[in-house]
């Protein structure tokens, strides 16, 4: 199994907001919560990290990957910009 790479919280946050385009359901807590829809159907809810430049190590990133419905390899590509918004939308659409 491919390990999740160490990304900054800011990198993960940016990728989620740009590619998954979640509907923000809560900004009141420490981390935002977002809902991801596909064709109007709620597929998942994800915790959105803050804009800190510190690393979010694999033990925390794996929970975000799980919430995004991505395996480790897909999560790495999602953050590194190899997995586009369109490709992510297609993956999520298959989950319905």
N, C-alpha and C positions, 0 to 999 in steps of 0.2 A: 504494500500500500504506500502510495506517495505521501510523504509528510507535508503538513501545511507549513509554508514558509513564514518567517517572522516579518510581519508588516506593521507599519505604524497605525495607530488608531485613526489618524487623519486619512491615510490611504484607504483603509477599509470603509470609513464613513463616506468618502468621496465616491468610491465605486458603487456603494449601495444607493446613494442619492441620485447618481447619474444613470446607472444602468437598471437597477431594480425599480426605480421611481416609486417608492412606497408612498402611500397616503399616511401622513404623520397623524397618529391618533393621540399621542401624548408628548408634550414637551415639559411637563411638570416635574418629572423625576430627574435623577442624575443623568440618565441616558434617554434619548428619544426612543419611542416605540413606533414602528411603522407597519402598516398592513400592505401586503402585496396581492394585487388582484390580476386575474387573467380573464378577459372577456366578462368582466363584471362579477366574477366569482372569487371570493377570498380564498387564496391558496395557502398563505402563511403569514405569520407575524414575526418581525425581526427587531432585535435590539440594535440601535444605531449608536456606535461609539462616539465619543466626543472628538474634538479636533486636536487632541494632543499629539505631539510628535514622538511620544514614547512608543516603544514596541508593544504590540499586543501579541503575546506568545501563543504558541499552538494550543496550549491547554484552554485558553479562552476563545481563540479564533475558531476552534472546532465547533463550538456551540452556535456561532454565527453562521458558519458553513451549513450546519444541520438545519438551522432556521431558514436559510436561503434555498434549501433542498439541493445542495451541491455536495459532491464528494470532494475529497482533498484536492485532487488534480484540477477539477473544475473551479474550485474556490481560488486556487493559485492563479489560474488563467483569468478568472473574473477580476481579481484585484490588479493583476499585471497588464490589463487591457487587451489580452488576447481573446477574451470572450466578450463579444459585443452585446449591446442592449438587445438587439434583435435576437441573437442566439440565446440569451438568457430568457427572453420572453417565450421563445419556442420550447425551451426546456420546461419552464413552468407550465405552459399550456398542456404538455404531455401528462402532467400530474393530476389533472382534473378527472 
